């Protein structure tokens, strides 16, 4: 599934530049992840880079956008193809 940023975000700006799919952008109050662009870094890295760098651990799986590993890989192929 894609990831989402909770309202615990402190807008530290470290997640946006590490996203290989440019899925993260500043929203009205805090950073947001576009589910149609998020692949949890599948195809790019072994772990989601935003989760690794987040100092407040506010990036979690988005239950509203469930996706299997195969679906994430297919999305990666579509985005990079």
N, C-alpha and C positions, 0 to 999 in steps of 0.2 A: 504494500500500500504506500501511497505517498506519505510524506511527513507533513506536520504542521507545527507552527510556532505558537506557543501559548501566550497568554497575557502576562506571563512572568518575564517576558523579554525586556531587557534593559537598553535596547537599541545601541549595542556596543559596536556594531558594524563589522564584526569579524566573520559572520556567516555568508554574507552576500558574495564577497570575492572568491570564496573557495568552492562555490557551486559550479560544477562543470556544465550544467544545463541552463544556467542563468534563470533558475526557477525562483530565486529569492529576490524580493524587492521590498522597499519601505512602504508600508501601508499607512493608513490614517493615524494609527497610534503606535504601531510597532511593526517589525518585519513580518512578511507573509510569504508563504510558499505556494506557487501556482501548481495545483495537482496535475495539470495536463503536461507539465514540464519536469516534474520530480520523478526520478527513477531510483531514489535512495542511493545514488551514485553507481547503481548496477551498470556494468560495462565500462566504467571509468576507474572505480576504486573498490576495495574490499569492504569498506565501511562508509557510511554517509559522512562526508567531510564536515558538514555543518554541525552534526551531533558531536563530532570530535572536538571542534574548536569552541563550542558554546560554553561560556563560563558559568552560566546559571542553569544549565541542563533543562531548557524549556522547549526543546524540539522533540516531538513524540510522533509515533505512528498516528495517522489520521484515520479514525474508524469510519469516516464517511466516504473514504476512497480506498476500499480494499483492493489489492492487486497481488497476484501470485508472483513469485520470482520470474516465471516465464512471461507474464504480462509486462513486468518491469523491463525485462530484456527486449521484448518486442517494442516497447515504447522507446527504449534506447536506440534500437535499430532505425526506427522511424525518425527520431530526432537527429540522428547523425548521418542518415542515409542520403 
